[in-house]
Amino acid sequence: MHLLDFEEYLLARGISKNLILELKNHFETFSPVEKSVNDKMQEYVREFMVVGGMPAVVNKFLETRNFNDAHAEQQKILDAYLNDIAKYAPTKDKPKARNCYLSIPRQLSKENTKFKYGEVENGGTARKYSNSLDWLRDSNIVRYCYNVVPPEFPLVSYVRQEQFRIYANDIGLLVCMFGYEMKGALYNDTLKGSVKGGIYENLIADFLLKKDIKLFYFKRDDSSSEVEFLLEKNGSVIPIEVKSHKGETSSLDTLLKKEEISLGYKIMNGNVGKSGKKSQFRITWQCFCKKLIRALNTKNIAVIDIY
């Protein structure tokens, strides 16, 4: 069985196909979703972050409606991952692969950073840990997101292989790694700080990966310019900036000055609409990835309310 994406989770949760189609219509026409419906959908997003898309976890949660039961099921899966590392990883890489995997919450708690081997071990280096990390990737336990400089089409031509971030293969497992108390703060929307930004980045990665979309980001060495994700469609690059709070999007604005970039997305906490060059619209998450691929008609910034 494959991991459930958010739309599949909604269907499993009992959301009707008719409602999903209605929400998609709102999405396509840029018309606001009724506030009560939108608020409920955002609650489902936070629930999905806590539960994730592992079939056994989803089944347990649907059976009991209890986050603690879902957490216990997730912990079994995490333990199984660690057992698989101990059983199948090359002998010399076993402890290193385990430590790399357990460093993910620390890696994502840092702002504007690539994967740092020093977070695995003081003085850690690529020479010591890169093979172990590659084993985790090849086992689909973690996923890489490579830096692309310059952010031009085709992205694979400009990848910096030595600069990457890693994300957990399922948002629910990541949140489980932070501990049970974190789940309450996340679900109740009281979580603050850089940890929140890292979790929401992994959420976007979760959405994209479950649509078989490769992950790239943009970060220059000589400046603070950074965009969390880059996609491509019809020979054009689509930048996506993820913010955990309201604020300026200078990095995204700079990229949109490029003639060959036709569309950009700003994902943030706030309402949606349209103002000049920035096209804002209210959407729901099950349509997110489809819209990224399909909406390439005008050069604008689509500001998406996710928090």
C-alpha positions, 0 to 999 in steps of 0.5 A: 500500500502507498502512503495517503496524500491529503486528498486521499486522507479526506476521502478516508475521513468521510469527506464527500467527493461532491464537496471536494469537487465543489471546493475544486470549483472554488479553486479554479474560479478564484472565488472565496470558500465559505469561512466555516468550510475553509476553517474546517478544512484547515483543521483537517490540514492540522489533523493530517499533519498529526496523523499523516498518511501511513495506512496503518496509522490512518486506519487506527485513527479512523477506528478510535478517533484518538491521537494517542492511539495514532501516535502509538502506531506511528511509534511502531513504524519508527521503531520498525525503520530503526530495526530495518536500519540495524538489519539491512544497512551495511555494517559500517553504516548502521549507527551512522544511518540511525543517527542521520535519521534521528537528526531530522527534527534538529535539521528542520528546526534550523532556519535557512539551512542545508543538511548539516552533518554537524547536527548528526555529530559534532565535527561530522563530515560528508565523508563520514556520513554521506553513504549512510544518508544515501542509504536512507534515501535509497530506502525511501525513508528520507527524501532529498531536496537539492539546491539549484543555482541559478534557478533556471529551466531545466532544474536538473542542469543546475543542481548542486549535489553537495547542497541539499535538505532532507525531509521525512517521507511522511509528515505524520512520522516527522511530527511523531519524532518531535514527541506527543506534546508537539502534536497538541501545539500543532493541532491547536495552532499554538506552535511558534518559532522556527520549528513550525516553519520546518514542519510546514516545509515538510508538509509541502514536501509531503504534498509534492512527493506524493504527487511524484514531484521532485524537490528542488530549492534555491539558495545563494551562498553570497546572500540571504535570497532563498526560495523553499521549493522550485517546480517546473512546467512547460519550460518554466520554473515555478518558485514557491516561498513558504513563510510561517508568518506574514511578511515580505517576499523579497526572494520570490519578488526577485525571481518573478522579475525574470521573464522566463518565470511566469508564476510564483506561489507564496504560502503563508498565514493570511487571507487570499485574494488579488492585488495588482501583480499578486494574485491571491485566492482561497483554496483547499489543500487537496487541490494544491499540487494540481493547481501548481501544475495547471495554473500557468496562465499569467505572471503573478504571485498566488498567495495561499492560506495554509496556517 
